[in-house]
């Protein structure tokens, strides 16, 4: 499978954003970790911690998977595994943490995908999902990079099979919401520039850390959830 998006390289160095959302899920990243649709693998360094026994990068695009080792700096190579495939090829495996970081929106049938994920998740394990938020923000950029949808809390809850306990489900990047809305209604770009990504990461993310608390995570450009089996 060849990944059609172009955003992986654009967002690769968005370190302030990655540091922001990753600290909110770090306590739940432990044991055997499965990173579904891991892309270039750049999220691992933000999630790596001493409680991880093994970190499995799973990516259906073999060319992307081959690039993962070059992007690992903190992760211990001896505790990492590269798997070319999807959750459909992982039957019989068990993981303590399963990650879908900006992945679920690319999957045509998220209900079946999350059912497979819950089958792979060990008892008391955690499922962590980060997705783009609010269908009203769906833009030419979303379409260009293969997004099937943007999510609300209700939509994401509806895609999950019954059983897991919701630990957190919060919108992030309320300040970035305005930028996405401007692109949707005015700019209509099918791809942001490197300069725009740098401005968002360096200037908007520090602001959004404040505004997210002020609006009590009531809206935002992204939606982050954690569930315990």
JOSULSUL-V185248 format. One record per residue. N is the residue number from 0. RES is the residue in three letters. OMEGA is omega in whole degrees, 0 to 359 (none if undefined). NEAR is the number of other C-alpha atoms within 12 Angstrom. D_LAST is the distance of its C-alpha to the last C-alpha in Angstrom with 2 decimals. Layout:
n->(N & N)
res->(RES & RES)
omega->(OMEGA & OMEGA)
near->(NEAR & NEAR)
d_last->(D_LAST & D_LAST)
This chain:
n->(0 & 1 & 2 & 3 & 4 & 5 & 6 & 7 & 8 & 9 & 10 & 11 & 12 & 13 & 14 & 15 & 16 & 17 & 18 & 19 & 20 & 21 & 22 & 23 & 24 & 25 & 26 & 27 & 28 & 29 & 30 & 31 & 32 & 33 & 34 & 35 & 36 & 37 & 38 & 39 & 40 & 41 & 42 & 43 & 44 & 45 & 46 & 47 & 48 & 49 & 50 & 51 & 52 & 53 & 54 & 55 & 56 & 57 & 58 & 59 & 60 & 61 & 62 & 63 & 64 & 65 & 66 & 67 & 68 & 69 & 70 & 71 & 72 & 73 & 74 & 75 & 76 & 77 & 78 & 79 & 80 & 81 & 82 & 83 & 84 & 85 & 86 & 87 & 88 & 89 & 90 & 91 & 92 & 93 & 94 & 95 & 96 & 97 & 98 & 99 & 100 & 101 & 102 & 103 & 104 & 105 & 106 & 107 & 108 & 109 & 110 & 111 & 112 & 113 & 114 & 115 & 116 & 117 & 118 & 119 & 120 & 121 & 122 & 123 & 124 & 125 & 126 & 127 & 128 & 129 & 130 & 131 & 132 & 133 & 134 & 135 & 136 & 137 & 138 & 139 & 140 & 141 & 142 & 143 & 144 & 145 & 146 & 147 & 148 & 149 & 150 & 151 & 152 & 153 & 154 & 155 & 156 & 157 & 158 & 159 & 160 & 161 & 162 & 163 & 164 & 165 & 166 & 167 & 168 & 169 & 170 & 171 & 172 & 173 & 174 & 175 & 176 & 177 & 178 & 179 & 180 & 181 & 182 & 183 & 184 & 185 & 186 & 187 & 188 & 189 & 190 & 191 & 192 & 193 & 194 & 195 & 196 & 197 & 198 & 199 & 200 & 201 & 202 & 203 & 204 & 205 & 206 & 207 & 208 & 209 & 210 & 211 & 212 & 213 & 214 & 215 & 216 & 217 & 218 & 219 & 220 & 221 & 222 & 223 & 224 & 225 & 226 & 227 & 228)
res->(UNK & UNK & UNK & UNK & UNK & UNK & UNK & UNK & UNK & UNK & UNK & UNK & UNK & UNK & UNK & UNK & UNK & UNK & UNK & UNK & UNK & UNK & UNK & UNK & UNK & UNK & UNK & UNK & UNK & UNK & UNK & UNK & UNK & UNK & UNK & UNK & UNK & UNK & UNK & UNK & UNK & UNK & UNK & UNK & UNK & UNK & UNK & UNK & UNK & UNK & UNK & UNK & UNK & UNK & UNK & UNK & UNK & UNK & UNK & UNK & UNK & UNK & UNK & UNK & UNK & UNK & UNK & UNK & UNK & UNK & UNK & UNK & UNK & UNK & UNK & UNK & UNK & UNK & UNK & UNK & UNK & UNK & UNK & UNK & UNK & UNK & UNK & UNK & UNK & UNK & UNK & UNK & UNK & UNK & UNK & UNK & UNK & UNK & UNK & UNK & UNK & UNK & UNK & UNK & UNK & UNK & UNK & UNK & UNK & UNK & UNK & UNK & UNK & UNK & UNK & UNK & UNK & UNK & UNK & UNK & UNK & UNK & UNK & UNK & UNK & UNK & UNK & UNK & UNK & UNK & UNK & UNK & UNK & UNK & UNK & UNK & UNK & UNK & UNK & UNK & UNK & UNK & UNK & UNK & UNK & UNK & UNK & UNK & UNK & UNK & UNK & UNK & UNK & UNK & UNK & UNK & UNK & UNK & UNK & UNK & UNK & UNK & UNK & UNK & UNK & UNK & UNK & UNK & UNK & UNK & UNK & UNK & UNK & UNK & UNK & UNK & UNK & UNK & UNK & UNK & UNK & UNK & UNK & UNK & UNK & UNK & UNK & UNK & UNK & UNK & UNK & UNK & UNK & UNK & UNK & UNK & UNK & UNK & UNK & UNK & UNK & UNK & UNK & UNK & UNK & UNK & UNK & UNK & UNK & UNK & UNK & UNK & UNK & UNK & UNK & UNK & UNK & UNK & UNK & UNK & UNK & UNK & UNK & UNK & UNK & UNK & UNK & UNK & UNK)
omega->(179 & 181 & 186 & 185 & 178 & 189 & 183 & 179 & 180 & 185 & 185 & 184 & 177 & 190 & 178 & 178 & 180 & 178 & 182 & 185 & 185 & 181 & 180 & 181 & 185 & 180 & 184 & 180 & 186 & 177 & 176 & 185 & 174 & 179 & 185 & 182 & 191 & 179 & 179 & 178 & 188 & 180 & 186 & 181 & 179 & 183 & 186 & 179 & 185 & 182 & 179 & 177 & 179 & 181 & 182 & 174 & 179 & 186 & 180 & 178 & 186 & 180 & 177 & 182 & 180 & 181 & 185 & 183 & 181 & 183 & 180 & 181 & 181 & 183 & 179 & 182 & 181 & 180 & 177 & 181 & 179 & 180 & 175 & 181 & 180 & 180 & 179 & 181 & 185 & 182 & 179 & 177 & 179 & 182 & 179 & 179 & 175 & 184 & 168 & 183 & 183 & 182 & 189 & 180 & 179 & 188 & 185 & 182 & 183 & 180 & 178 & 180 & 182 & 174 & 177 & 180 & 180 & 176 & 181 & 185 & 179 & 175 & 183 & 176 & 184 & 173 & 183 & 184 & 171 & 182 & 172 & 188 & 172 & 177 & 180 & 178 & 182 & 190 & 175 & 178 & 177 & 182 & 184 & 184 & 171 & 175 & 174 & 187 & 163 & 193 & 161 & 176 & 183 & 180 & 181 & 177 & 182 & 180 & 183 & 173 & 180 & 176 & 185 & 179 & 179 & 179 & 178 & 174 & 188 & 173 & 179 & 175 & 176 & 177 & 178 & 176 & 181 & 178 & 179 & 178 & 179 & 177 & 181 & 188 & 188 & 186 & 179 & 178 & 174 & 174 & 175 & 176 & 177 & 178 & 178 & 177 & 179 & 178 & 179 & 184 & 185 & 186 & 185 & 183 & 175 & 177 & 184 & 174 & 178 & 184 & 178 & 178 & 181 & 180 & 177 & 178 & 182 & 174 & 180 & 181 & 182 & 179 & 183 & 180 & 175 & 178 & 178 & 180 & none)
near->(14 & 17 & 25 & 18 & 24 & 25 & 28 & 29 & 21 & 23 & 30 & 26 & 27 & 29 & 24 & 28 & 33 & 30 & 25 & 28 & 36 & 31 & 20 & 27 & 34 & 28 & 22 & 33 & 36 & 30 & 28 & 32 & 42 & 45 & 47 & 47 & 41 & 42 & 41 & 37 & 41 & 36 & 41 & 40 & 30 & 29 & 36 & 36 & 26 & 18 & 20 & 28 & 24 & 30 & 39 & 42 & 43 & 35 & 35 & 29 & 26 & 23 & 18 & 32 & 31 & 23 & 21 & 35 & 26 & 16 & 24 & 25 & 17 & 21 & 30 & 20 & 22 & 15 & 23 & 28 & 26 & 33 & 28 & 28 & 25 & 30 & 36 & 21 & 18 & 24 & 17 & 14 & 21 & 26 & 36 & 35 & 41 & 48 & 47 & 39 & 37 & 39 & 38 & 38 & 37 & 29 & 27 & 16 & 17 & 29 & 21 & 19 & 29 & 37 & 23 & 27 & 43 & 38 & 27 & 33 & 33 & 25 & 19 & 23 & 32 & 38 & 45 & 49 & 46 & 40 & 40 & 42 & 42 & 31 & 28 & 22 & 32 & 32 & 32 & 23 & 28 & 34 & 25 & 21 & 27 & 26 & 31 & 25 & 30 & 33 & 37 & 31 & 32 & 17 & 22 & 34 & 26 & 16 & 25 & 32 & 23 & 16 & 16 & 27 & 22 & 23 & 22 & 24 & 34 & 36 & 37 & 42 & 41 & 34 & 32 & 35 & 33 & 22 & 28 & 36 & 26 & 19 & 24 & 25 & 16 & 14 & 16 & 21 & 23 & 21 & 27 & 29 & 17 & 19 & 16 & 21 & 28 & 21 & 22 & 32 & 29 & 21 & 19 & 29 & 32 & 24 & 23 & 34 & 28 & 18 & 24 & 29 & 20 & 17 & 18 & 18 & 28 & 25 & 31 & 40 & 39 & 40 & 40 & 41 & 41 & 37 & 36 & 27 & 28)
d_last->(30.16 & 31.94 & 30.19 & 32.36 & 31.45 & 33.55 & 31.37 & 29.82 & 33.13 & 33.85 & 30.70 & 30.63 & 32.39 & 30.74 & 29.79 & 29.84 & 27.31 & 25.02 & 25.47 & 24.67 & 21.27 & 20.16 & 20.81 & 18.35 & 15.37 & 16.95 & 15.31 & 11.89 & 13.69 & 13.99 & 14.38 & 14.64 & 14.46 & 15.01 & 17.11 & 17.47 & 21.01 & 21.94 & 25.52 & 27.83 & 25.11 & 26.32 & 23.00 & 22.34 & 25.06 & 23.55 & 20.13 & 21.58 & 21.26 & 21.99 & 18.37 & 18.09 & 19.12 & 19.33 & 19.16 & 19.44 & 21.32 & 21.04 & 23.71 & 25.56 & 28.73 & 30.34 & 32.80 & 30.15 & 28.33 & 31.68 & 32.01 & 28.81 & 30.50 & 33.18 & 30.75 & 29.05 & 30.64 & 28.23 & 25.88 & 27.07 & 28.16 & 27.78 & 24.00 & 23.68 & 23.58 & 24.89 & 23.78 & 25.78 & 23.76 & 20.74 & 17.35 & 19.53 & 21.20 & 18.23 & 17.47 & 16.95 & 15.62 & 12.42 & 11.24 & 9.52 & 10.07 & 11.01 & 13.69 & 15.58 & 18.48 & 21.08 & 20.26 & 18.62 & 21.91 & 23.77 & 21.97 & 23.84 & 21.08 & 17.87 & 16.34 & 16.88 & 15.80 & 12.31 & 12.06 & 13.11 & 10.70 & 7.65 & 9.99 & 10.59 & 7.27 & 7.33 & 5.54 & 4.89 & 5.50 & 6.34 & 7.83 & 11.30 & 13.92 & 17.58 & 19.93 & 23.48 & 23.87 & 26.23 & 27.94 & 31.23 & 31.15 & 30.96 & 33.97 & 36.07 & 34.06 & 30.78 & 32.69 & 34.37 & 31.24 & 29.50 & 27.17 & 26.50 & 25.37 & 24.57 & 21.78 & 21.65 & 18.68 & 19.16 & 19.39 & 16.17 & 14.26 & 16.25 & 15.30 & 11.55 & 10.74 & 9.98 & 6.97 & 4.49 & 6.33 & 9.03 & 10.21 & 13.31 & 15.19 & 18.76 & 21.82 & 23.64 & 27.26 & 29.20 & 32.42 & 31.58 & 31.07 & 34.87 & 35.52 & 33.40 & 35.16 & 38.50 & 37.80 & 36.70 & 39.83 & 42.46 & 42.05 & 40.20 & 39.67 & 37.82 & 37.05 & 37.29 & 39.73 & 38.96 & 40.83 & 38.72 & 35.48 & 37.14 & 38.28 & 34.85 & 33.18 & 36.04 & 37.14 & 34.56 & 31.38 & 33.00 & 34.01 & 30.69 & 29.04 & 31.42 & 31.39 & 27.58 & 27.75 & 30.79 & 29.20 & 25.94 & 24.03 & 25.29 & 26.20 & 26.41 & 26.84 & 23.19 & 19.77 & 16.93 & 13.31 & 10.15 & 6.63 & 3.80 & 0.00)
